[in-house]
């Protein structure tokens, strides 16, 4: 086959964008070369419906090995008793959990999308808001943090079958214990979606949801620094509370229901090349080197929040406990759309984001979300955060001045060129990128 130079030329442009820019999107990171190598391996050729040792296809002996490795490494990383590594994404993981634990029309209680929640926690445009009856809790307008007493009161009134905690733009830790206590009181299950802070949770830098929540989901590509994908875990397995039985009349375990929720419930064959890459990433996350990395992610976020505060930016909740922060730009007379579109001209990538009690549409927004996972992978430390914020502030203070923006872009490109990306792997591999 003739090499598809058109596609690889585009890939090379994307590589240059990543190499020369400052990546601040909180949900993005840079995987290691060996994670990308596993993703681009012959494992992509194998169909493997089912679970290791229980496949519907022959020839699965080696993908079984990598999937078992991924499961065991993930369990060790989080201290989980059970895990499924097949979900294609965090959204797929959440869909599988809901299919396994809910019936159509059941009530769910999740964190409001407009306050920093996620689409799959009950948004009306998502399956979770279409198939189930969603109810929401949010942050307090004056503090930007969740009032857990109010959440508990709301759970008692709503009596949902599933309480969901976790967010895509909330910078504080979670009170899992309070949610579990009220869940036991009303007969609900608790699902913790830790897709954003998973790496911080795994290394003990944030509270452990597996101690209190019945089920935990996460993506693998944010702070965990793995391939794009999702997983489901439990701190301990238990008999399902719905009375569902095996053909022999025994109560099915919750892990059995969750496995069925993934396949055949919401997916067909698993992506075994991605699962192999997950196994690699989980092994990396078990290392002392990763522990140093994720501690630096948190330090960098704290330093960046302090720098934004110094320049008068309004950070929701006033700071951060994790890797990200949500910034209300209305005090600067800016919109999220202006910030995103202007900063990208300077090769600084953020995303516009709704803020609590926003008065603008999701296509405009009043805020921006930034995170430190990717820039920490590049090797930046606390002292670099003020420089980044200086660049952001200069661009946003002169968002109609192309000369200012171009000057910042030049400075950013020169600075980032001194922090190698992928340690030369991509540049040297003609099979990955053209030269």
C-alpha positions in Angstrom: 0.0 0.0 0.0 1.2 3.5 -0.8 1.9 5.6 2.3 -1.0 8.0 3.0 1.2 11.1 3.1 -1.8 13.4 3.4 -2.9 12.0 6.7 0.7 11.8 8.1 1.3 15.4 7.1 -1.6 16.4 9.3 -0.4 14.2 12.1 3.0 15.9 11.9 1.3 19.3 12.2 -0.5 18.1 15.3 2.8 17.0 16.7 4.3 20.4 16.1 1.3 22.1 17.8 1.8 19.9 20.8 5.6 20.4 20.9 5.7 24.2 20.6 2.5 25.2 22.6 1.6 25.4 26.2 -1.1 22.8 26.8 -3.5 23.8 29.7 -6.6 21.8 28.8 -7.3 20.0 32.1 -8.5 16.8 30.5 -5.4 16.4 28.3 -1.9 15.0 28.9 1.1 13.6 27.0 1.4 9.8 27.1 4.8 8.1 27.2 6.3 6.7 23.9 5.7 3.1 25.2 2.0 3.8 25.7 1.7 5.1 22.1 3.8 2.1 20.9 1.3 -0.3 22.6 -1.6 1.5 21.1 -0.1 1.3 17.6 0.7 -2.4 18.0 -0.7 -5.6 16.4 -3.1 -5.9 19.3 -5.5 -3.7 17.2 -6.1 -6.7 14.9 -7.6 -9.0 17.5 -11.3 -9.4 18.2 -11.9 -10.5 21.8 -15.6 -10.3 22.9 -15.9 -11.5 26.4 -13.5 -11.5 29.4 -10.1 -13.1 29.7 -10.5 -16.9 29.7 -14.1 -16.5 28.6 -14.0 -15.2 25.0 -16.3 -15.8 22.1 -13.3 -16.0 19.7 -10.2 -18.2 19.4 -6.7 -16.9 19.4 -7.1 -14.7 22.5 -4.3 -16.2 24.6 -2.1 -13.1 24.3 -4.7 -10.4 24.6 -5.9 -12.3 27.6 -2.4 -11.8 29.1 -2.3 -8.1 28.5 -5.9 -7.6 29.7 -5.2 -9.5 32.9 -2.1 -7.4 33.4 -4.1 -4.2 33.0 -6.7 -5.4 35.5 -4.2 -6.5 38.2 -2.1 -3.4 37.8 -5.2 -1.2 38.1 -6.4 -3.0 41.2 -3.0 -2.6 42.8 -2.8 1.1 41.9 -6.1 1.9 43.5 -6.4 -0.8 46.1 -9.5 -2.2 44.3 -11.0 -5.6 44.7 -12.4 -5.8 41.2 -12.0 -3.9 38.0 -13.1 -3.9 34.3 -10.7 -2.3 31.9 -12.8 -2.6 28.7 -14.8 0.6 28.6 -13.8 2.7 25.5 -14.2 5.9 27.5 -15.4 7.4 30.7 -18.8 8.0 29.2 -19.0 4.3 28.2 -18.0 3.3 31.7 -20.7 5.5 33.2 -23.2 4.1 30.7 -22.4 0.6 31.7 -22.7 1.3 35.4 -26.1 2.9 34.9 -27.3 0.0 32.7 -26.3 -2.4 35.4 -27.8 -0.5 38.4 -30.8 1.4 37.0 -34.1 0.9 35.2 -35.4 3.5 32.7 -37.0 6.3 34.6 -35.1 5.8 37.8 -34.0 8.9 39.7 -30.3 9.9 39.7 -28.7 12.7 41.7 -25.6 14.3 40.1 -23.5 17.4 40.1 -24.9 20.1 37.8 -23.2 20.4 34.5 -23.3 24.2 34.6 -21.6 24.1 38.0 -18.7 21.9 36.8 -20.3 18.5 36.4 -20.2 16.1 33.5 -22.6 15.3 30.6 -23.0 11.7 31.7 -24.2 12.7 35.2 -27.7 13.6 34.1 -27.5 16.3 31.4 -30.7 16.5 29.4 -28.8 16.2 26.1 -27.1 13.0 27.2 -28.3 9.4 27.6 -28.1 9.8 31.4 -30.7 12.6 31.3 -32.9 11.0 28.6 -33.2 7.5 30.0 -33.3 8.4 33.7 -34.9 11.1 35.8 -32.1 13.5 36.7 -31.8 15.7 39.8 -28.9 18.0 40.6 -26.9 19.6 43.3 -24.4 22.4 42.8 -22.0 24.9 44.5 -22.9 27.8 46.7 -22.9 31.1 44.8 -20.9 33.0 47.5 -18.2 30.4 48.1 -18.1 28.3 44.9 -18.0 25.1 47.0 -20.5 22.3 47.6 -22.5 22.5 50.8 -22.6 18.8 51.8 -25.4 19.2 54.3 -27.6 20.6 51.5 -26.7 17.6 49.2 -27.6 15.2 52.0 -31.0 16.9 52.5 -31.6 16.9 48.8 -30.8 13.2 48.6 -33.3 12.5 51.4 -36.0 14.4 49.5 -35.4 13.0 46.0 -34.5 9.5 47.1 -32.5 8.6 44.0 -31.4 5.1 43.1 -28.0 6.4 42.2 -26.0 9.3 43.7 -23.2 10.4 41.4 -20.2 12.4 42.5 -17.3 13.8 40.5 -16.8 16.6 38.1 -15.0 18.0 35.1 -14.5 21.5 36.4 -14.6 21.4 40.3 -11.3 22.2 42.0 -12.1 20.9 45.5 -12.1 17.4 47.1 -15.3 15.4 47.8 -17.1 14.2 50.9 -17.6 10.6 49.9 -18.3 9.6 53.5 -21.4 11.9 53.7 -22.7 10.6 50.4 -22.3 6.9 51.4 -24.0 7.6 54.7 -27.1 9.1 53.2 -27.1 6.5 50.4 -27.3 3.7 53.0 -30.1 5.6 54.7 -32.3 5.9 51.5 -31.3 2.6 49.8 -29.2 4.2 47.0 -25.8 3.3 45.4 -23.0 5.8 45.1 -21.0 6.2 41.9 -17.8 8.2 42.0 -16.5 9.4 38.7 -12.9 10.4 39.4 -11.9 10.9 35.7 -10.1 14.1 36.4 -8.2 13.6 39.7 -7.7 9.9 39.3 -3.9 10.1 39.5 -4.0 12.3 42.6 -6.5 9.8 44.2 -4.3 6.8 43.3 -1.3 8.2 45.0 -3.1 9.3 48.2 -3.1 13.1 47.5 -6.9 13.3 47.6 -9.5 11.3 49.5 -10.1 7.7 48.5 -13.6 7.1 47.0 -13.2 3.3 47.0 -13.4 3.3 50.8 -17.0 4.7 50.7 -18.5 4.5 47.1 -20.0 1.4 45.8 -18.6 1.9 42.3 -15.8 4.1 40.9 -15.2 5.0 37.3 -12.4 6.9 35.7 -10.9 7.8 32.4 -7.3 6.7 31.8 -5.9 9.7 29.8 -6.1 12.7 32.1 -3.9 12.7 35.3 -3.3 9.0 34.9 -1.4 9.9 31.7 -2.5 6.8 29.7 -4.3 6.1 26.5 -7.8 7.5 25.9 -10.2 5.1 27.6 -12.2 4.2 30.7 -12.3 1.7 33.6 -14.7 0.6 36.3 -13.6 -0.4 39.8 -15.0 -1.5 43.2 -13.3 -1.3 46.6 -15.2 -4.5 47.4 -17.6 -6.8 45.6 -21.1 -7.5 46.9 -24.3 -9.3 46.1 -26.5 -7.2 43.9 -29.4 -5.5 45.8 -32.0 -6.2 43.0 -32.5 -9.9 43.6 -31.0 -10.9 40.2 -29.9 -14.5 40.2 -27.7 -16.9 38.2 -29.3 -19.8 36.4 -28.4 -21.9 39.4 -30.4 -19.6 41.7 -27.5 -17.8 43.4 -27.5 -14.1 43.8 -25.3 -12.5 41.1 -22.4 -10.4 42.3 -22.4 -6.7 41.5 -19.2 -7.3 39.5 -21.1 -9.7 37.3 -23.8 -7.1 36.6 -21.1 -4.5 35.8 -19.3 -6.9 33.5 -22.5 -7.5 31.7 -23.2 -3.8 31.6 -20.0 -3.3 29.6 -20.4 -6.4 27.4 -22.9 -7.1 25.9 -24.8 -4.2 27.5 -23.1 -1.2 25.9 -20.1 -2.4 23.9 -19.1 -5.2 21.5 -15.4 -6.2 21.2 -12.9 -4.5 23.5 -10.1 -2.4 22.1 -7.2 -4.7 23.0 -4.5 -2.4 21.7 -5.8 0.3 24.0 -6.1 -2.1 26.9 -2.4 -3.1 26.3 -1.6 0.6 26.5 -3.6 0.9 29.7 -1.5 -1.8 31.2 1.6 0.1 30.4 0.3 3.3 31.8 -0.9 1.6 35.0 2.6 0.2 35.5 4.1 3.6 35.0 1.6 5.1 37.6 2.8 2.5 40.1 6.3 3.9 40.0 8.1 6.3 42.3 8.7 8.5 39.2 5.0 8.9 38.6 4.5 9.7 42.3 7.0 12.6 42.0 5.2 13.7 38.8 1.7 13.8 40.3 2.9 15.6 43.4 4.4 18.2 41.1 1.0 18.5 39.2 -0.7 19.5 42.5 2.1 21.9 43.4 2.0 23.5 40.0 -1.8 23.9 40.2 -1.5 25.6 43.6 1.2 28.0 42.2 -0.8 28.8 39.1 -4.0 29.5 41.2 -1.9 31.9 43.3 -0.6 33.6 40.3 -4.1 34.1 38.8 -5.3 35.4 42.1 -2.5 37.9 42.3 -3.5 39.3 38.9 -7.2 39.7 40.0 -8.7 36.7 38.3 -11.7 35.2 40.0 -11.1 31.5 40.6 -14.2 29.6 41.5 -13.9 28.5 45.2 -10.8 30.7 45.5 -8.2 28.0 44.7 -7.6 24.3 44.0 -7.1 21.0 45.7 -6.4 19.1 42.5 -4.9 19.7 39.1 -7.3 22.3 37.7 -9.1 25.5 38.3 -12.2 27.2 36.9 -11.9 30.9 36.3 -14.8 33.4 36.0 -13.8 36.0 33.5 -16.6 38.4 34.0 -14.5 40.6 36.3 -12.1 41.1 33.4 -15.0 41.9 31.0 -14.1 38.8 28.9 -15.9 35.7 27.8 -14.7 32.2 27.6 -15.0 32.2 23.8 -12.8 35.3 23.5 -10.2 33.8 25.9 -10.0 30.4 24.1 -9.9 31.9 20.6 -7.3 34.5 21.5 -5.0 32.3 23.5 -4.9 29.7 20.8 -3.3 32.4 18.5 -0.5 32.6 21.0 -0.2 28.7 21.1 -1.7 28.6 24.6 -4.5 26.0 24.7 -7.3 26.3 27.2 -11.0 25.6 26.9 -14.0 28.0 27.5 -16.2 26.7 30.2 -19.5 27.5 31.9 -19.2 28.9 35.4 -21.7 28.5 38.2 -24.7 30.8 37.7 -23.5 31.8 34.3 -25.4 34.3 32.3 -24.0 33.3 28.9 -24.7 30.4 26.6 -22.5 27.2 26.5 -21.2 28.4 23.1 -19.9 31.7 24.7 -19.5 31.0 28.4 -18.2 33.3 31.1 -15.2 31.2 32.1 -12.2 29.2 31.2 -10.8 26.0 32.7 -7.1 25.3 33.0 -5.1 22.4 34.3 -1.4 21.5 35.0 -1.2 17.8 34.1 0.2 18.2 30.6 2.7 21.0 31.3 4.0 19.1 34.3 4.7 16.2 32.0 6.8 18.6 29.9 8.9 19.3 33.0 7.6 22.6 34.2 7.6 23.4 38.0 6.1 25.9 40.4 8.4 28.8 39.4 7.2 28.5 35.8 3.5 29.0 36.6 3.8 32.7 37.1 5.4 33.1 33.7 2.5 31.2 32.1 0.0 33.3 33.8 1.9 36.4 32.7 1.6 35.3 29.1 -2.1 34.5 29.5 -2.7 37.9 31.1 -0.8 39.8 28.4 -2.8 38.1 25.7 -6.2 38.6 27.3 -5.4 42.2 28.3 -4.6 42.9 24.6 -6.9 40.4 22.9 -7.4 42.7 19.9 -3.7 43.5 19.4 -2.2 41.0 17.0 1.3 42.4 17.6 1.1 41.6 21.3 -0.3 38.2 20.6 2.4 37.3 18.1 5.1 38.4 20.4 3.8 36.1 23.1 3.5 33.3 20.6 7.1 33.6 19.7 8.2 33.6 23.3 6.0 30.5 24.0 7.4 28.6 21.1 11.0 29.3 22.0 10.3 28.4 25.6 8.6 25.1 24.9 11.2 24.1 22.3 13.6 23.8 25.3 11.3 21.1 26.9 11.5 18.0 24.7 8.3 16.1 24.0 8.4 12.3 23.9 12.2 12.4 24.4 12.9 12.2 20.7 10.8 9.1 20.0 8.4 10.8 17.6 11.0 12.7 15.7 13.1 9.6 15.1 10.3 7.3 14.1 9.4 7.5 10.5 6.6 5.0 11.2 4.9 7.5 13.4 5.6 10.8 11.8 7.1 11.9 8.5 10.2 14.0 8.4 
